[in-house]
């Protein structure tokens, strides 16, 4: 099939590469010309997709990357894989979806199957995407529409596109069948559900489940600390129960594009339907306040932060991944600076962040070190030698204060 993938971030490039490897003829489109140039120079920005793999796919003719909208013109299948972030007030922002719809409507020259992988509220495919593209397209074109929300877990080598079960549903039986035909080339487990709304809601609920349970364990960790009880030992003890308990670990908050964002999409659509999402909103609140809690613990232990040199260790949101989207490290650094600390950061996987470069872990260079993310490439001994006081948000260092 001739396939166009709109958006070449973590989701879009992954889909483009897997579809091309399976024999589809794929064009990846992105408005970011710098990103497109980088990819066309075989420079991958995603762990798990090698530069050599890009070079091979480009050489085979099965994959091309472009920032020219007309490149999607002859596609039989168009996959939407653009960001669905929150705005400044942490409300859903569908502007990237709106822009994708405009690009598709203005450039498709034939009827096609349009699949949305971008995470959004139930009804997005039916009302926002299909409705707007139909209004803007030529009346001669009759597109099919399906939803198959992405389930990309950066850095996860066990559960990639091939093995991870994929939900799908079309607005019509024909659309569902076409979507199944497309994905069956590179996905082993296709799960057909009754409507796009079910697929869209399932994706939101998956990550809301994680957000709520992370918030619960983070709140419990604060309670345990106040009672003088080691929270992680309690969690390990509770985990010995063979039924009715699922362990989650406390941490400095949540990061990435999914867990900090998706629950707000679910809460927003719930409240629009007249159902208060108090439980979801509270979970969001607990996790958003964890960076301030971490800094308050450090401040208390040190007797103040003004003028203290603090190094934040690991600024990506996830172990062994260089992704800094929504990372709690940013909020921790902001809180430290509010209290007058002199802050630097160290992360061997992140070359540059917020206009700064990673600082080395020199012995006794800081008054305090806060471990936010413990990559395999970070040596615990180096962390312990870097400062007289170490606070560990991960539970992986040992023998130091932690959440």
C-alpha positions, 0 to 999 in steps of 0.5 A: 500500500502507499502510506503517508504518516503525518507526524514523525515523532516517537509514534509517527517515525516508529509506524513509518519504519515498521510499515516500510519494513513490512513492504508498504511504500511509506512517506513520512511527513512532518512540518519540522524541516530540521527534523526532516533534514536530520532523518534524511541524513539517516540520523534517528532521534528514537531509541530502537531505530538505528541510523543504519536502519533508516539508511537501508529503508531509504535505499530500498525506496520503501521510505521517504521523509518530507516536509512538503505537504503534497508528498502525501497526495497519492496515499491510500492510507494516511496515519495521523500521529501528531502530538495532542498536548495540554495548553498552558491551563492544562486543558486539551489542545487539539491544534496539531490534529486540526492542522493535520486535518487541514493538510490531509484535506488540502493534499489528498488526491484520491479517496483513502483510509485515514487512521488516527493514532494520536491519543485524544478524547472519545469522539475525536475521530468521528466528530473532529477528524472525519467531520473537518476533513469531509468539510474541507475535501473535494466532494468527489473524495469519500474517505474511510476512517478508523481509530487505532490509538498508539501504544508506543513505550519508548525504550521497551525492547520486549513490547514494540509495534509487532508484539503489543496488542493493537486496538482498532475500529472503523466508522464503517465495517469497510474501514475496520477491514482496511485498517486490519489489512494495513496493520496485519503486515507488521502487528501480530495481535489486532484487537477489534472493538465495536467503535472508535470511541471504545478504542479512544476511551480505552487508551485514555483509561489505560494511562489514567489507571497508571496515573491514579495508582502512581498518585496513590503510591506517591501519597502513601509514600508521604504518609509513610515518611511522616509515620517514620515507616519505609514506604518501599519496604511496605510496598514489597511486603504488600506485594507478597500477597498473590492476589488483589494487589499490584505494586507501583513505586513512588517517584518524583512525579510523572513524565512523558507524553502519556501519563501526565496528559491523557487523564486530563483528556478523559477528565475534560470529556467527562466534565463536558458530559456532566460527570465530575472527574474528581478522582482523576483531577486529584491524581493529577494534582498529587503527581504534579505536586511531587517535585515540590515535595521532593524539594521540601524534603531536601530543604528540610534535611539541609536546613535551607537551600539558599546558596547551596550547590545542587546537581539533579541527576537524570533529567529525562522522564524515564530510565534509559531513554533520552526523552525529556517531555513533561519530565518532573526534573524540570519542576524540581529544578524550578523549585530548587531555584525558587529557594535560592539553590545553584542548580546544575544537572547531569544526564549521560543520555541528554546532550542538551536541554533548556539551553544547557549541557550536562554537567559532569559528576565530579567528586564533592562538587555539590552540596546535594545531589537529587537522583530523579532518573537512574539510567544504567549509564549512571554509576551509583558510586559516582553519585554518592561521591558527587555530594555530601548529601544525596536524595534518591527519588528512584529507590535504586541508590540505597543507604540515602534518603528517598521517597 
